[in-house]
Amino acid sequence: MLDRLFQAGMTGARLNLSHVGLDRCMERLERDFWPAARAAGRENAHLILDLQGPELRVGDLPQPVELAAGEPVRLGPWAIPVPDFVLTHARPGQEISLDDSALLLETELVTPEGVCCRVKRGGVLERRKSIALPGVPLTTPTLTPADLDNLDLAASAGATHILQPFVRGRADVDTLRAQLHLRGLDRVKIMAKIENQTGLDHLEEILASADEICIARGDLGNGMPLWLLPETQKRLAARCRAVGKSFCLVTQLLWSMEQRPVPTRAEVLDIYNGVLDGASSLMLTGETAAGLYPAEAMEYLTKTAQRALLQREM
């Protein structure tokens, strides 16, 4: 499959280290990823390490949980495990989004035993999916102990970029850069994810400190009505162009292809317009990590992007 992805035009891969430690990826990288890259003539392929950072995620679940609309659900010990931040910051009436807003809860009661909620938008919740409290600023540390362990292995893994989640300002970028410097990783580029209002509010200092910007539409869309997301993306793209900063576009570019062999017209138009707006890279996530048609998705992505590039260069 890696051979097919590279042949379809893939130029690199992202490892989501919110789900697994880099130590558990090393054998697969050496055995599968780098040989496939060399076989495709991409010796300079990118390997992007996506850290956990201050992002919030549901804990491990023994099996997926069906959340039915209108039903009660409890978050906390002996229920659905969530970070302490959720337990201490949730208030009655607070919405809680799960899995990039695919599921939505509303807090009804906060007790020492956990947070009691009502399901507003149901579905199946799987382990380690994102969780967010829209409108509540994150105060968790820039880097977790697991992030530091993963950075220790970044050089031997061949990492070229670090994807830094939930960047809140220059201080977050400077913290990561200092840790890279301590490990002799000054050549590794920092891709700062803009995915909440705090990042938007401090965009100028992030633009000045990061090597690249990542417009991460999943969590970014959690913090605002979705009809405001397109203009936010457009403003971010325009500002990146104005200062000459490369940016990556990510999240649900070909979401339907997790289950279908052909994308929607809206999805290919989204990719095309993103390239016309100046995106220097495009990233698939679930489409290639868990979808049924990863190689086909990569082919649609690259062919659509190439057509847009032709238009952009005219």
C-alpha positions as CSV (number, residue, x, y, z in Angstrom):
1,M,0.0,0.0,0.0
2,L,2.9,2.4,0.7
3,D,4.2,1.7,-2.7
4,R,0.9,2.5,-4.3
5,L,0.6,5.7,-2.2
6,F,4.0,6.9,-3.4
7,Q,3.2,6.0,-6.9
8,A,0.0,8.0,-6.7
9,G,2.0,11.1,-5.8
10,M,2.4,11.0,-2.0
11,T,5.5,13.0,-1.0
12,G,5.6,12.1,2.7
13,A,3.6,10.8,5.7
14,R,2.4,12.1,9.0
15,L,2.5,9.9,12.1
16,N,-0.2,10.8,14.6
17,L,1.6,10.4,17.9
18,S,-1.6,11.0,19.9
19,H,-2.4,7.3,19.3
20,V,1.0,5.6,19.4
21,G,4.5,6.3,20.6
22,L,7.3,6.7,18.1
23,D,9.2,3.8,19.6
24,R,6.4,1.5,18.3
25,C,6.7,2.9,14.8
26,M,10.5,2.6,14.3
27,E,10.4,-0.9,12.9
28,R,7.7,-0.1,10.4
29,L,9.5,3.0,9.3
30,E,12.7,1.1,8.7
31,R,11.1,-1.9,7.1
32,D,8.3,-0.4,5.1
33,F,8.2,3.4,4.9
34,W,11.7,4.4,3.9
35,P,12.2,1.5,1.5
36,A,8.9,2.4,-0.3
37,A,10.1,6.0,-0.5
38,R,13.4,5.0,-2.0
39,A,11.7,2.6,-4.5
40,A,9.5,5.5,-5.6
41,G,12.5,7.8,-6.1
42,R,11.6,9.9,-3.1
43,E,14.7,9.7,-1.0
44,N,13.8,13.1,0.4
45,A,10.3,12.1,1.5
46,H,8.9,14.1,4.4
47,L,8.2,12.4,7.7
48,I,6.0,14.6,9.8
49,L,5.6,13.8,13.6
50,D,2.3,15.1,14.9
51,L,2.7,15.6,18.6
52,Q,0.0,15.4,21.2
53,G,0.7,18.8,22.8
54,P,-2.2,20.5,24.7
55,E,-4.8,18.7,22.6
56,L,-7.5,16.8,24.5
57,R,-8.5,13.3,23.7
58,V,-10.7,10.6,25.0
59,G,-8.8,7.9,26.9
60,D,-8.6,4.2,26.0
61,L,-11.9,2.4,25.6
62,P,-12.3,-1.4,25.8
63,Q,-14.6,-1.2,22.7
64,P,-16.4,1.6,20.8
65,V,-19.3,3.2,22.6
66,E,-22.6,3.9,20.9
67,L,-24.0,7.3,21.9
68,A,-27.6,7.7,21.1
69,A,-29.1,11.2,20.7
70,G,-31.1,12.2,23.8
71,E,-29.5,9.6,26.0
72,P,-27.5,10.4,29.2
73,V,-23.8,9.7,29.3
74,R,-21.2,10.2,31.9
75,L,-17.6,11.3,31.5
76,G,-14.9,10.5,34.1
77,P,-13.7,7.6,36.3
78,W,-15.5,4.4,35.7
79,A,-17.2,5.9,32.7
80,I,-15.8,7.4,29.5
81,P,-12.3,8.4,30.4
82,V,-11.4,12.0,29.6
83,P,-8.6,14.4,30.6
84,D,-8.8,16.1,34.0
85,F,-9.1,19.4,32.1
86,V,-12.6,18.4,31.0
87,L,-13.6,17.4,34.5
88,T,-12.5,20.7,36.0
89,H,-13.7,23.1,33.3
90,A,-17.0,21.7,32.2
91,R,-20.1,23.6,33.5
92,P,-23.8,23.0,33.1
93,G,-24.9,24.1,29.7
94,Q,-21.3,23.7,28.3
95,E,-21.2,21.8,25.0
96,I,-18.6,19.1,24.6
97,S,-17.6,18.0,21.1
98,L,-16.1,14.6,20.3
99,D,-14.3,13.3,17.2
100,D,-14.0,16.7,15.4
101,S,-17.6,17.5,16.3
102,A,-19.0,14.3,14.7
103,L,-20.6,13.8,18.2
104,L,-21.9,16.5,20.5
105,L,-22.8,16.4,24.2
106,E,-24.2,19.0,26.5
107,T,-23.2,19.1,30.2
108,E,-26.1,18.8,32.6
109,L,-24.4,18.2,36.0
110,V,-20.9,18.2,37.4
111,T,-20.2,16.0,40.4
112,P,-17.0,14.7,42.1
113,E,-17.7,11.4,40.3
114,G,-17.7,12.9,36.8
115,V,-19.6,15.0,34.3
116,C,-23.1,14.0,33.4
117,C,-24.1,14.9,29.9
118,R,-26.9,14.5,27.4
119,V,-26.1,13.4,23.9
120,K,-27.2,16.1,21.3
121,R,-25.6,14.5,18.3
122,G,-25.0,10.8,18.5
123,G,-22.8,8.2,16.8
124,V,-20.1,5.8,17.6
125,L,-17.2,7.0,19.9
126,E,-13.9,5.2,19.5
127,R,-10.8,5.4,21.6
128,R,-8.4,8.4,21.6
129,K,-10.8,10.6,19.6
130,S,-10.6,14.3,20.0
131,I,-12.6,16.1,22.7
132,A,-13.1,19.8,23.0
133,L,-14.9,22.4,25.1
134,P,-15.8,25.1,22.6
135,G,-15.0,28.6,23.9
136,V,-12.8,27.3,26.8
137,P,-9.1,28.3,26.4
138,L,-6.6,25.4,26.8
139,T,-4.2,25.9,29.7
140,T,-2.5,22.5,29.4
141,P,1.3,22.3,28.9
142,T,2.9,23.0,25.5
143,L,4.6,19.6,25.4
144,T,3.7,16.4,27.3
145,P,6.2,13.9,28.7
146,A,5.2,11.6,25.8
147,D,6.0,14.4,23.3
148,L,9.5,14.7,24.8
149,D,10.1,11.0,24.6
150,N,9.0,11.1,20.9
151,L,11.4,14.0,20.2
152,D,14.2,11.9,21.6
153,L,13.7,9.5,18.8
154,A,12.9,12.0,16.0
155,A,16.4,12.1,14.5
156,S,16.8,8.3,14.3
157,A,13.3,8.1,12.8
158,G,14.3,10.5,10.0
159,A,11.8,13.2,11.0
160,T,11.8,16.2,8.7
161,H,8.9,18.2,10.3
162,I,7.1,18.5,13.6
163,L,3.4,19.2,13.4
164,Q,2.7,21.2,16.6
165,P,-1.0,21.1,17.7
166,F,-3.1,23.9,19.2
167,V,-0.4,26.5,19.0
168,R,-1.5,29.4,21.2
169,G,1.3,31.9,20.5
170,R,5.0,32.4,19.9
171,A,5.8,30.9,23.3
172,D,4.6,27.5,22.3
173,V,6.7,27.6,19.1
174,D,9.7,28.8,21.0
175,T,9.3,26.0,23.6
176,L,9.3,23.4,20.9
177,R,12.2,25.0,19.0
178,A,14.3,25.0,22.2
179,Q,13.6,21.2,22.7
180,L,14.6,20.6,19.1
181,H,17.8,22.5,19.5
182,L,18.7,20.5,22.7
183,R,18.5,17.4,20.5
184,G,20.4,18.7,17.6
185,L,17.3,18.9,15.4
186,D,17.6,22.5,14.2
187,R,17.1,21.4,10.6
188,V,13.6,20.0,11.5
189,K,10.8,22.3,10.4
190,I,8.0,23.4,12.8
191,M,4.5,23.3,11.3
192,A,2.2,25.3,13.6
193,K,-1.4,24.1,13.7
194,I,-3.9,26.9,13.8
195,E,-6.9,25.1,15.3
196,N,-8.6,27.4,17.9
197,Q,-9.5,31.0,18.6
198,T,-6.4,31.6,20.7
199,G,-4.2,30.7,17.7
200,L,-6.2,33.0,15.5
201,D,-5.8,35.8,18.0
202,H,-2.0,35.4,18.0
203,L,-1.6,34.6,14.3
204,E,1.0,37.3,13.6
205,E,3.4,36.1,16.3
206,I,2.9,32.5,15.2
207,L,3.6,33.5,11.6
208,A,6.8,35.2,12.7
209,S,8.1,32.2,14.7
210,A,6.9,29.0,12.9
211,D,8.5,27.6,9.7
212,E,5.1,26.7,8.2
213,I,1.4,27.0,9.1
214,C,-1.1,24.2,9.1
215,I,-4.7,25.2,8.7
216,A,-6.3,22.4,10.8
217,R,-10.0,22.6,10.0
218,G,-11.1,19.8,12.3
219,D,-10.6,21.4,15.7
220,L,-10.7,24.9,14.2
221,G,-14.3,24.1,13.1
222,N,-15.2,23.0,16.6
223,G,-14.8,26.5,18.0
224,M,-17.1,28.3,15.6
225,P,-20.2,27.8,13.5
226,L,-19.2,25.8,10.5
227,W,-20.5,28.5,8.1
228,L,-17.8,30.8,9.5
229,L,-15.0,28.2,8.8
230,P,-14.6,29.0,5.0
231,E,-14.0,32.7,5.5
232,T,-11.6,31.9,8.4
233,Q,-9.6,29.6,6.1
234,K,-9.6,32.2,3.4
235,R,-8.3,34.9,5.8
236,L,-5.5,32.5,7.1
237,A,-4.5,31.6,3.5
238,A,-4.4,35.3,2.5
239,R,-2.3,36.3,5.5
240,C,0.2,33.4,4.8
241,R,0.5,34.5,1.2
242,A,1.0,38.1,2.2
243,V,4.0,37.3,4.5
244,G,5.4,34.5,2.2
245,K,4.7,31.7,4.7
246,S,4.0,28.2,3.4
247,F,0.8,26.6,4.6
248,C,-0.7,23.1,4.6
249,L,-4.4,22.4,4.4
250,V,-5.8,19.4,6.3
251,T,-9.0,17.7,7.5
252,Q,-11.7,16.0,5.6
253,L,-10.3,16.9,2.2
254,L,-11.7,13.6,0.9
255,W,-13.7,12.4,3.9
256,S,-16.3,10.5,1.9
257,M,-13.5,8.3,0.5
258,E,-13.1,6.6,3.9
259,Q,-16.1,4.6,2.8
260,R,-16.5,5.3,-1.0
261,P,-14.2,4.8,-4.0
262,V,-15.1,8.1,-5.6
263,P,-15.1,11.6,-3.8
264,T,-17.9,14.1,-3.9
265,R,-17.8,17.0,-6.3
266,A,-17.6,19.4,-3.3
267,E,-14.5,17.6,-2.1
268,V,-12.5,17.9,-5.3
269,L,-13.6,21.6,-5.6
270,D,-12.4,22.2,-2.0
271,I,-9.0,20.7,-2.9
272,Y,-8.8,22.7,-6.1
273,N,-9.7,26.0,-4.4
274,G,-7.3,25.3,-1.6
275,V,-4.4,25.1,-4.0
276,L,-5.6,28.2,-5.9
277,D,-5.5,30.0,-2.5
278,G,-1.8,29.2,-2.2
279,A,-1.6,25.9,-0.2
280,S,1.9,24.5,-0.5
281,S,0.8,21.1,0.8
282,L,-2.3,19.0,1.4
283,M,-2.7,16.3,4.0
284,L,-5.0,13.3,4.1
285,T,-5.8,11.9,7.5
286,G,-8.5,9.3,8.1
287,E,-8.7,8.7,4.3
288,T,-5.3,7.0,4.3
289,A,-5.0,6.0,8.0
290,A,-8.3,4.0,8.3
291,G,-10.2,4.4,5.0
292,L,-11.1,1.7,2.6
293,Y,-9.6,3.4,-0.5
294,P,-6.3,5.0,0.6
295,A,-4.5,4.7,-2.8
296,E,-7.5,5.9,-4.7
297,A,-7.9,8.9,-2.3
298,M,-4.2,9.8,-2.8
299,E,-4.7,9.7,-6.6
300,Y,-7.7,12.0,-6.5
301,L,-5.8,14.4,-4.2
302,T,-2.7,14.6,-6.3
303,K,-4.4,14.8,-9.7
304,T,-6.8,17.5,-8.5
305,A,-3.9,19.5,-6.9
306,Q,-1.9,19.2,-10.1
307,R,-4.7,20.6,-12.2
308,A,-5.1,23.5,-9.8
309,L,-1.3,24.1,-9.9
310,L,-1.6,24.5,-13.7
311,Q,-4.3,27.0,-13.2
312,R,-2.4,28.9,-10.5
313,E,0.7,29.2,-12.6
314,M,-1.1,30.6,-15.7
